[in-house]
Amino acid sequence: MIRKAQLKDIKDINRLLYQVHEIHALSRPDLFKKDTKKYNDEELAQIMQDSNRPIFVYEDNNKVLGYAFCVISNHANSASLVNYKNLYIDDLCVDSSARGQGIGKKIYEVVLSYAKSINCYNVTLNVWAKNEKALKFYQSIGMDVQKIGMEKIL
């Protein structure tokens, strides 16, 4: 079952946040600290109360096995952009023990359906260039490159 996250899900979401962060820390130890996560419990609770930041979770046998953190943005009254609504996937994770079972695709499809239902123009996300598995996954579900970020480490 895929549904919006609830406060009771924080423990499971934390487990997954650590897994995502570990992938980032392994590929970019110059940027990411080991053995930490993106949000604390208070921040998670605040996000869950924000209608512009829905979190969708995949639950099986009362255990959260995946999530998508989303951020809804309205680009209205911009001097340079047309008026449009965007749903940004800030984070998508499937438990390491459940990968390869189609859970990520199911979560993405629910997010896509939700974005359509609230009249979003597009769904976007960022992925680290060294995260080849994630890149392949996003391409396999029909996402296209929108822009490329570049860096020069000094």
Phi, psi and omega in degrees: 000137175247130183209173175287145182294151178233163181305326180295346182272354188304318181300313180292320179298320178301318179303317181287323177301320177297320180297315179298314183296325178298319177299316180294317181293327178289322182274333180223067179295346176285343182244327187248132175286148177281156171057043177219185180212171189286323185231148170268175185299321179296317178296320177299316179298319178295318179299318181296339179270352184266114183294342177269006180224059182293146173242126177255136179237147173258120183243135175221126181052046178062024177231130178282121182251357179190161178207164168223120173271128183237154176225125179262129180235138173252125178256078181247150177058031177275144178290333186240346182250147172290163180283114176208159178250136183235142169249117180259127174274106183285329183198134175225128183218142169239135180310138183303331180281350185239007182291153179084008182252007179087007182294315180301318179296319179297317178298313180301317180297323177293317178299315179299315179298317178298315180300318177297319183294336179254018174064040174284147176282321183209168173239129181231165174198167174246147176221139179290136183302326181280353179271074186298324178297317179294317178303312179297319180299310183296323176294323182292337179262009171098010178279147179243155176294127177262315180206164181235126176270143182230158179213161170228112179282131184262000000 
